[in-house]
Amino acid sequence: MKSNKEINHRLYQTTGVHSLDTTLRNIEINVTDSCNRVCDFCPHSDDDYNFKHGRGPLHFYELLAEQLIGYNNSITLCGYGEPTMVKQLPEIIKILRKTNATLELTTNGELLTKDKVKELFDNGLDFINISLYEEQYVDHVNDLVSGLN
């Protein structure tokens, strides 16, 4: 395991940035480009926009977590896709939990269930941000959060 000093030295050598803790307040990771919706404001609604629907292998997250040991700010799993569509999401969270970061998930909430929420938190997630852009999903989210401790 590398110390903060070693990580910051390597970071400085490659980027000129002195410290992750003082420079990067939030790291956003696009875990997928696949989405279960087609929102008007999103490039997914544009037929000419070409998404590759890629997902990074778990090894990528292991390498990333190793480089971020000692990072004390936040990591948000989000992107141009719906992160809850990624079957390995609990494993990704567990891997990133090795950092000191606050782990957040931004989701449209449609695929969340109480069991899924529990699984994500059990693997180390700190916060879930649910983006509600369509009124039809408000009841689902209200039902989901009622009764959660």
Accessible surface in RSA format (square Angstrom, percent):
REM  Atomic radii and reference values for relative SASA: ProtOr
REM  Chains: A
REM  Algorithm: Lee & Richards
REM  Probe-radius: 1.40
REM  Slices: 20
REM RES _ NUM      All-atoms   Total-Side   Main-Chain    Non-polar    All polar
REM                ABS   REL    ABS   REL    ABS   REL    ABS   REL    ABS   REL
RES MET A   1   203.64 105.5 116.17  76.9  87.46 208.2 100.13  85.1 103.51 137.1
RES LYS A   2    63.30  30.9  58.86  36.1   4.44  10.6  46.16  41.5  17.14  18.3
RES SER A   3    56.61  47.8  45.21  60.3  11.39  26.2  51.17 109.0   5.43   7.6
RES ASN A   4    68.46  47.2  62.85  60.7   5.61  13.5  23.46  56.5  44.99  43.5
RES LYS A   5   169.09  82.5 160.77  98.6   8.32  19.8 109.63  98.7  59.47  63.3
RES GLU A   6    97.35  55.9  89.78  67.9   7.58  18.0  39.41  76.2  57.94  47.3
RES ILE A   7     7.13   4.1   5.87   4.4   1.27   3.1   6.23   4.5   0.91   2.5
RES ASN A   8    33.95  23.4  33.03  31.9   0.92   2.2  10.30  24.8  23.65  22.9
RES HIS A   9   107.22  58.6 101.14  70.3   6.08  15.5  75.13  77.4  32.09  37.3
RES ARG A  10   111.18  46.7 111.17  56.7   0.01   0.0  30.40  41.5  80.78  49.0
RES LEU A  11    33.76  18.8  30.30  21.7   3.46   8.7  33.28  23.4   0.48   1.3
RES TYR A  12   103.07  48.1  98.78  56.2   4.29  11.2  53.28  40.0  49.79  61.4
RES GLN A  13   123.30  68.9  86.20  63.0  37.09  88.3  30.50  64.9  92.80  70.4
RES THR A  14   102.08  72.6  64.71  65.6  37.37  89.0  63.93  85.9  38.15  57.7
RES THR A  15    83.06  59.1  46.25  46.9  36.82  87.7  56.73  76.2  26.34  39.8
RES GLY A  16    43.23  53.3   0.00   N/A  43.23  53.3  25.16  69.1  18.06  40.5
RES VAL A  17    42.68  28.1  38.05  34.5   4.62  11.1  42.68  37.1   0.00   0.0
RES HIS A  18   131.15  71.7 120.78  84.0  10.37  26.5  80.05  82.5  51.10  59.5
RES SER A  19    20.49  17.3  20.49  27.3   0.00   0.0  15.33  32.6   5.16   7.2
RES LEU A  20    12.31   6.9  12.31   8.8   0.00   0.0  12.31   8.6   0.00   0.0
RES ASP A  21    49.10  34.4  35.78  35.6  13.31  31.5  19.40  45.7  29.70  29.6
RES THR A  22   114.02  81.1  82.24  83.4  31.77  75.7  77.31 103.8  36.71  55.5
RES THR A  23    67.10  47.7  41.49  42.1  25.61  61.0  35.77  48.0  31.33  47.4
RES LEU A  24    68.51  38.2  67.17  48.1   1.34   3.4  68.51  48.1   0.01   0.0
RES ARG A  25   201.73  84.7 191.10  97.4  10.63  25.3  65.77  89.9 135.96  82.4
RES ASN A  26    59.68  41.2  38.22  36.9  21.47  51.7  28.80  69.3  30.88  29.9
RES ILE A  27    31.85  18.1  28.77  21.4   3.08   7.4  31.85  22.9   0.00   0.0
RES GLU A  28   124.96  71.7  96.08  72.7  28.88  68.8  22.26  43.1 102.70  83.9
RES ILE A  29    14.89   8.5  12.48   9.3   2.41   5.8  14.89  10.7   0.00   0.0
RES ASN A  30    73.72  50.8  47.10  45.5  26.62  64.1  24.91  60.0  48.80  47.2
RES VAL A  31     1.74   1.1   0.09   0.1   1.65   4.0   0.57   0.5   1.17   3.2
RES THR A  32     1.90   1.4   0.28   0.3   1.62   3.9   1.67   2.2   0.23   0.4
RES ASP A  33    28.88  20.2  28.74  28.6   0.14   0.3   1.06   2.5  27.82  27.7
RES SER A  34    14.25  12.0  13.98  18.7   0.27   0.6   7.10  15.1   7.15  10.0
RES CYS A  35    43.24  32.7  16.56  18.5  26.68  62.7   0.00   0.0  43.24  46.6
RES ASN A  36    48.96  33.8  15.42  14.9  33.54  80.8  25.43  61.2  23.54  22.7
RES ARG A  37    17.33   7.3   7.03   3.6  10.31  24.5  13.08  17.9   4.25   2.6
RES VAL A  38   104.44  68.7  79.77  72.2  24.67  59.4  79.83  69.4  24.61  66.8
RES CYS A  39    19.19  14.5  15.10  16.8   4.09   9.6   5.22  13.2  13.97  15.1
RES ASP A  40   139.55  97.8 114.02 113.5  25.54  60.4  36.82  86.7 102.73 102.5
RES PHE A  41   129.59  64.8  92.50  57.3  37.09  96.5 104.81  63.5  24.78  70.9
RES CYS A  42    24.49  18.5  19.89  22.2   4.60  10.8   8.06  20.4  16.43  17.7
RES PRO A  43    35.49  25.9  28.07  25.6   7.42  27.0  35.02  28.9   0.47   2.9
RES HIS A  44    37.01  20.2  17.61  12.2  19.40  49.6   5.29   5.5  31.72  36.9
RES SER A  45    45.44  38.4  20.26  27.0  25.19  58.0  11.84  25.2  33.60  47.1
RES ASP A  46    72.39  50.7  62.98  62.7   9.42  22.3  22.59  53.2  49.80  49.7
RES ASP A  47   147.81 103.5 111.38 110.9  36.43  86.1  38.66  91.0 109.15 108.9
RES ASP A  48   134.77  94.4 104.24 103.7  30.53  72.2  33.12  77.9 101.65 101.4
RES TYR A  49   106.79  49.9  88.70  50.5  18.09  47.1  58.73  44.1  48.07  59.3
RES ASN A  50   126.35  87.1 100.32  96.9  26.03  62.7  34.38  82.8  91.96  88.9
RES PHE A  51    26.21  13.1  12.30   7.6  13.92  36.2  13.92   8.4  12.29  35.2
RES LYS A  52   180.50  88.1 152.10  93.3  28.39  67.6 101.57  91.4  78.93  84.1
RES HIS A  53   100.74  55.1  85.50  59.4  15.24  39.0  61.14  63.0  39.60  46.1
RES GLY A  54    40.51  50.0   0.00   N/A  40.51  50.0  34.83  95.6   5.67  12.7
RES ARG A  55   114.70  48.2  82.17  41.9  32.52  77.4  30.38  41.5  84.32  51.1
RES GLY A  56    34.60  42.7   0.00   N/A  34.60  42.7  16.79  46.1  17.81  39.9
RES PRO A  57    92.74  67.6  81.12  73.9  11.62  42.2  92.74  76.6   0.00   0.0
RES LEU A  58    52.75  29.4  47.51  34.0   5.24  13.2  47.51  33.4   5.24  14.1
RES HIS A  59   108.49  59.3 104.84  72.9   3.65   9.3  79.00  81.4  29.49  34.3
RES PHE A  60    92.35  46.2  89.29  55.3   3.05   7.9  91.77  55.6   0.57   1.6
RES TYR A  61     3.54   1.7   3.54   2.0   0.00   0.0   0.06   0.0   3.47   4.3
RES GLU A  62    77.36  44.4  70.65  53.4   6.71  16.0  19.54  37.8  57.81  47.2
RES LEU A  63    90.59  50.5  89.96  64.4   0.63   1.6  90.40  63.5   0.20   0.5
RES LEU A  64    40.68  22.7  36.28  26.0   4.41  11.1  39.92  28.0   0.76   2.1
RES ALA A  65     1.24   1.1   1.24   1.9   0.00   0.0   1.24   1.7   0.00   0.0
RES GLU A  66    79.05  45.4  74.42  56.3   4.63  11.0  25.28  48.9  53.77  43.9
RES GLN A  67    55.56  31.1  54.67  40.0   0.89   2.1  34.88  74.2  20.68  15.7
RES LEU A  68     8.90   5.0   8.90   6.4   0.00   0.0   8.90   6.2   0.00   0.0
RES ILE A  69    28.09  16.0  26.46  19.7   1.63   3.9  26.46  19.1   1.63   4.4
RES GLY A  70     6.68   8.2   0.00   N/A   6.68   8.2   5.35  14.7   1.32   3.0
RES TYR A  71     1.79   0.8   0.00   0.0   1.79   4.7   0.91   0.7   0.88   1.1
RES ASN A  72    80.48  55.5  61.26  59.2  19.22  46.3  23.92  57.6  56.56  54.7
RES ASN A  73    40.07  27.6  32.95  31.8   7.12  17.1   8.88  21.4  31.19  30.1
RES SER A  74    16.77  14.2  16.42  21.9   0.34   0.8   9.20  19.6   7.56  10.6
RES ILE A  75     0.00   0.0   0.00   0.0   0.00   0.0   0.00   0.0   0.00   0.0
RES THR A  76    10.03   7.1  10.03  10.2   0.00   0.0   6.59   8.8   3.45   5.2
RES LEU A  77     0.00   0.0   0.00   0.0   0.00   0.0   0.00   0.0   0.00   0.0
RES CYS A  78    16.79  12.7  15.93  17.8   0.86   2.0   6.86  17.4   9.93  10.7
RES GLY A  79    41.55  51.2   0.00   N/A  41.55  51.2  15.86  43.5  25.69  57.5
RES TYR A  80   117.35  54.8 112.67  64.1   4.68  12.2  71.63  53.8  45.72  56.4
RES GLY A  81    10.95  13.5   0.00   N/A  10.95  13.5   1.03   2.8   9.92  22.2
RES GLU A  82     4.47   2.6   4.13   3.1   0.35   0.8   0.35   0.7   4.13   3.4
RES PRO A  83     1.31   1.0   1.31   1.2   0.00   0.0   1.31   1.1   0.00   0.0
RES THR A  84    12.64   9.0   0.51   0.5  12.13  28.9   0.47   0.6  12.16  18.4
RES MET A  85    63.56  32.9  44.14  29.2  19.42  46.2  49.87  42.4  13.69  18.1
RES VAL A  86     2.73   1.8   2.53   2.3   0.20   0.5   2.53   2.2   0.19   0.5
RES LYS A  87   185.31  90.4 162.59  99.8  22.72  54.1 111.49 100.3  73.82  78.6
RES GLN A  88    73.32  41.0  73.22  53.5   0.10   0.2  13.50  28.7  59.83  45.4
RES LEU A  89     0.00   0.0   0.00   0.0   0.00   0.0   0.00   0.0   0.00   0.0
RES PRO A  90    10.84   7.9  10.84   9.9   0.00   0.0  10.84   8.9   0.00   0.0
RES GLU A  91    86.12  49.4  84.48  63.9   1.64   3.9  35.93  69.5  50.19  41.0
RES ILE A  92     1.86   1.1   1.86   1.4   0.00   0.0   1.86   1.3   0.00   0.0
RES ILE A  93     0.00   0.0   0.00   0.0   0.00   0.0   0.00   0.0   0.00   0.0
RES LYS A  94   132.48  64.6 128.86  79.1   3.61   8.6  73.27  66.0  59.21  63.1
RES ILE A  95    16.82   9.6  16.58  12.4   0.24   0.6  16.82  12.1   0.00   0.0
RES LEU A  96     0.16   0.1   0.16   0.1   0.00   0.0   0.16   0.1   0.00   0.0
RES ARG A  97    77.51  32.5  69.47  35.4   8.04  19.1  46.41  63.4  31.10  18.8
RES LYS A  98   127.67  62.3 104.66  64.2  23.01  54.8  76.64  69.0  51.03  54.4
RES THR A  99     4.65   3.3   0.00   0.0   4.65  11.1   0.02   0.0   4.63   7.0
RES ASN A 100    93.69  64.6  71.65  69.2  22.04  53.1  15.04  36.2  78.64  76.0
RES ALA A 101     0.86   0.8   0.00   0.0   0.86   2.0   0.00   0.0   0.86   2.3
RES THR A 102    45.23  32.2  43.39  44.0   1.84   4.4  12.26  16.5  32.98  49.9
RES LEU A 103     0.00   0.0   0.00   0.0   0.00   0.0   0.00   0.0   0.00   0.0
RES GLU A 104    37.13  21.3  37.13  28.1   0.00   0.0   1.23   2.4  35.90  29.3
RES LEU A 105     0.00   0.0   0.00   0.0   0.00   0.0   0.00   0.0   0.00   0.0
RES THR A 106    42.16  30.0  39.38  39.9   2.78   6.6  32.11  43.1  10.05  15.2
RES THR A 107     3.47   2.5   0.00   0.0   3.47   8.3   3.47   4.7   0.00   0.0
RES ASN A 108    16.30  11.2  13.82  13.4   2.48   6.0  10.69  25.7   5.62   5.4
RES GLY A 109     0.03   0.0   0.00   N/A   0.03   0.0   0.03   0.1   0.00   0.0
RES GLU A 110    57.04  32.7  44.68  33.8  12.36  29.4  11.11  21.5  45.93  37.5
RES LEU A 111    76.21  42.4  58.97  42.2  17.24  43.3  63.33  44.5  12.88  34.7
RES LEU A 112     1.18   0.7   0.48   0.3   0.70   1.8   0.48   0.3   0.70   1.9
RES THR A 113    75.32  53.6  71.25  72.2   4.07   9.7  69.38  93.2   5.93   9.0
RES LYS A 114    94.21  46.0  88.25  54.1   5.96  14.2  58.46  52.6  35.75  38.1
RES ASP A 115   117.73  82.5 110.98 110.5   6.75  16.0  32.43  76.3  85.31  85.1
RES LYS A 116    44.13  21.5  41.31  25.3   2.82   6.7  25.78  23.2  18.35  19.5
RES VAL A 117     5.46   3.6   5.46   4.9   0.00   0.0   5.46   4.7   0.00   0.0
RES LYS A 118   127.13  62.0 121.79  74.7   5.34  12.7  98.17  88.4  28.95  30.8
RES GLU A 119    74.24  42.6  69.73  52.8   4.51  10.7  25.78  49.9  48.46  39.6
RES LEU A 120     0.00   0.0   0.00   0.0   0.00   0.0   0.00   0.0   0.00   0.0
RES PHE A 121    82.44  41.2  68.60  42.5  13.84  36.0  68.86  41.8  13.57  38.8
RES ASP A 122    98.42  68.9  60.48  60.2  37.94  89.7  28.29  66.6  70.12  69.9
RES ASN A 123    33.36  23.0  26.98  26.1   6.38  15.4   4.58  11.0  28.78  27.8
RES GLY A 124    14.61  18.0   0.00   N/A  14.61  18.0  14.19  38.9   0.43   1.0
RES LEU A 125     7.84   4.4   0.00   0.0   7.84  19.7   0.00   0.0   7.84  21.1
RES ASP A 126    62.08  43.5  42.06  41.9  20.01  47.3  12.76  30.0  49.31  49.2
RES PHE A 127   113.31  56.7 111.34  69.0   1.97   5.1 113.31  68.7   0.00   0.0
RES ILE A 128    38.86  22.1  11.29   8.4  27.57  66.5  11.29   8.1  27.57  74.8
RES ASN A 129    59.23  40.8  54.21  52.4   5.02  12.1  24.63  59.3  34.60  33.4
RES ILE A 130    47.39  27.0  17.62  13.1  29.77  71.7  18.08  13.0  29.31  79.5
RES SER A 131    28.89  24.4  21.16  28.2   7.72  17.8  14.89  31.7  13.99  19.6
RES LEU A 132    72.46  40.4  42.04  30.1  30.42  76.5  42.37  29.8  30.09  81.0
RES TYR A 133   133.72  62.4  98.19  55.9  35.53  92.5  68.87  51.8  64.86  80.0
RES GLU A 134    59.14  34.0  53.07  40.2   6.07  14.4  30.76  59.5  28.38  23.2
RES GLU A 135   156.85  90.1 137.59 104.1  19.26  45.9  53.40 103.3 103.45  84.5
RES GLN A 136   127.60  71.4  91.21  66.7  36.39  86.7  44.70  95.1  82.90  62.9
RES TYR A 137    36.66  17.1  36.62  20.8   0.04   0.1  18.30  13.8  18.36  22.6
RES VAL A 138    52.36  34.5  52.29  47.3   0.07   0.2  52.29  45.4   0.07   0.2
RES ASP A 139   103.99  72.8 102.93 102.4   1.06   2.5  28.34  66.7  75.64  75.4
RES HIS A 140    64.25  35.1  57.59  40.0   6.66  17.0  41.08  42.3  23.17  27.0
RES VAL A 141    12.77   8.4  12.77  11.6   0.00   0.0  12.77  11.1   0.00   0.0
RES ASN A 142    80.27  55.4  76.84  74.3   3.43   8.3  21.51  51.8  58.77  56.8
RES ASP A 143    94.98  66.5  91.47  91.0   3.50   8.3  27.41  64.5  67.57  67.4
RES LEU A 144     8.50   4.7   4.79   3.4   3.71   9.3   8.36   5.9   0.14   0.4
RES VAL A 145    74.61  49.1  64.04  58.0  10.57  25.5  64.04  55.6  10.57  28.7
RES SER A 146    64.78  54.7  54.52  72.8  10.26  23.6  49.23 104.8  15.56  21.8
RES GLY A 147    70.91  87.4   0.00   N/A  70.91  87.4  36.98 101.5  33.92  76.0
RES LEU A 148    67.20  37.4  43.66  31.2  23.54  59.2  44.69  31.4  22.51  60.6
RES ASN A 149   195.51 134.8 118.05 114.1  77.46 186.5  67.82 163.2 127.69 123.4
END  Absolute sums over single chains surface
CHAIN  1 A     9045.2       7225.3       1820.0       4715.0       4330.2
END  Absolute sums over all chains
TOTAL          9045.2       7225.3       1820.0       4715.0       4330.2
